[in-house]
């Protein structure tokens, strides 16, 4: 996780990419499992979209895990309770940005955008 609560506020704590070691501002390495596809919002490594036409910005590691910042901005949080993730408020004990909800939303938006184009 690259965002954490400090003094009651969610802040970014940029790190190197855990998979390819890219530093913030650098491109992900070939085969990195963190890089996102700009077409479908899925994992670029395994999404199946045709090669080419990707947005170069999506190959750059920002230092923040994909979707964390967006989930925080939308107020989407979850925490583990008895082995299951459940939605919660951002100030709940154990709260984390809800990456599952964010990814589901991003994929739906990408599909909607592609069907309009």
C-alpha positions as CSV (number, residue, x, y, z in Angstrom):
1,X,0.0,0.0,0.0
2,X,1.3,3.4,-0.9
3,X,-1.3,5.5,0.9
4,X,-1.7,5.7,4.7
5,X,-3.5,7.8,7.3
6,X,-1.4,10.4,9.0
7,X,-3.0,12.6,11.6
8,X,-6.4,11.7,10.3
9,X,-5.7,12.4,6.7
10,X,-4.9,10.0,3.8
11,X,-1.6,10.8,2.2
12,X,0.6,9.4,-0.5
13,X,3.8,7.6,0.5
14,X,5.5,7.0,-2.9
15,X,7.6,3.8,-3.2
16,X,9.4,2.0,-5.8
17,X,7.3,-0.5,-7.8
18,X,7.3,-3.8,-5.9
19,X,7.5,-5.9,-9.1
20,X,9.9,-4.3,-11.5
21,X,11.7,-1.8,-9.1
22,X,10.8,1.3,-11.2
23,X,11.3,4.5,-9.2
24,X,8.5,7.1,-9.3
25,X,8.6,8.8,-12.7
26,X,10.3,5.8,-14.5
27,X,8.7,3.4,-16.9
28,X,7.7,-0.1,-15.6
29,X,10.0,-2.9,-16.7
30,X,8.9,-5.4,-19.3
31,X,6.6,-8.0,-17.8
32,X,5.7,-5.9,-14.7
33,X,2.5,-7.1,-13.1
34,X,1.7,-3.6,-11.8
35,X,1.5,-1.8,-15.1
36,X,-2.1,-1.0,-16.2
37,X,-3.6,-1.1,-19.7
38,X,-4.9,2.3,-20.9
39,X,-7.5,0.6,-23.0
40,X,-9.2,-1.8,-20.5
41,X,-7.8,-0.6,-17.2
42,X,-6.8,-4.2,-16.5
43,X,-3.3,-5.6,-15.8
44,X,-1.3,-4.9,-19.0
45,X,0.7,-8.1,-18.6
46,X,-2.4,-10.3,-19.0
47,X,-5.3,-8.1,-20.4
48,X,-5.2,-9.4,-23.9
49,X,-5.6,-6.0,-25.6
50,X,-3.8,-5.6,-28.9
51,X,-0.3,-4.3,-28.5
52,X,0.1,-0.7,-29.6
53,X,-2.0,2.4,-29.0
54,X,-1.4,2.3,-25.3
55,X,-1.1,5.6,-23.5
56,X,2.6,6.1,-22.6
57,X,1.6,7.7,-19.3
58,X,0.2,4.3,-18.1
59,X,3.7,2.8,-18.4
60,X,5.1,5.3,-15.9
61,X,5.2,4.3,-12.2
62,X,3.9,7.2,-10.1
63,X,5.0,5.7,-6.8
64,X,1.3,5.1,-5.9
65,X,-0.4,1.7,-6.3
66,X,-2.9,1.9,-9.2
67,X,-6.3,2.9,-7.9
68,X,-5.3,3.9,-4.4
69,X,-5.5,7.7,-4.9
70,X,-8.7,7.4,-6.8
71,X,-10.3,5.2,-4.2
72,X,-9.4,7.7,-1.5
73,X,-10.7,10.6,-3.5
74,X,-14.0,8.7,-3.9
75,X,-14.2,7.8,-0.3
76,X,-14.1,4.1,-1.0
77,X,-12.5,2.1,1.8
78,X,-12.6,-1.5,3.0
79,X,-11.2,-3.6,5.8
80,X,-10.8,-7.3,6.6
81,X,-13.3,-8.7,9.0
82,X,-13.2,-12.4,9.7
83,X,-11.3,-13.1,6.5
84,X,-13.6,-11.1,4.3
85,X,-13.3,-7.5,2.9
86,X,-16.1,-5.2,3.8
87,X,-16.8,-1.6,3.0
88,X,-16.1,0.9,5.7
89,X,-15.4,4.6,6.4
90,X,-11.9,5.8,5.9
91,X,-11.4,6.4,9.6
92,X,-12.4,2.9,10.6
93,X,-9.8,0.7,12.3
94,X,-7.9,-1.3,9.6
95,X,-9.4,0.7,6.7
96,X,-7.6,0.6,3.4
97,X,-8.4,2.1,0.0
98,X,-11.0,-0.2,-1.6
99,X,-9.0,-1.3,-4.6
100,X,-11.5,-4.0,-5.6
101,X,-14.3,-1.4,-5.9
102,X,-12.0,1.0,-7.7
103,X,-10.8,-1.6,-10.2
104,X,-14.4,-2.7,-10.9
105,X,-15.4,0.9,-11.5
106,X,-12.4,1.6,-13.8
107,X,-13.0,-1.4,-16.0
108,X,-16.7,-0.5,-16.4
109,X,-15.7,3.1,-17.3
110,X,-13.2,1.8,-19.9
111,X,-15.8,-0.5,-21.4
112,X,-18.3,2.4,-21.6
113,X,-15.7,4.6,-23.2
114,X,-14.8,2.0,-25.8
115,X,-18.5,1.4,-26.7
116,X,-19.0,5.1,-27.3
117,X,-15.9,5.5,-29.5
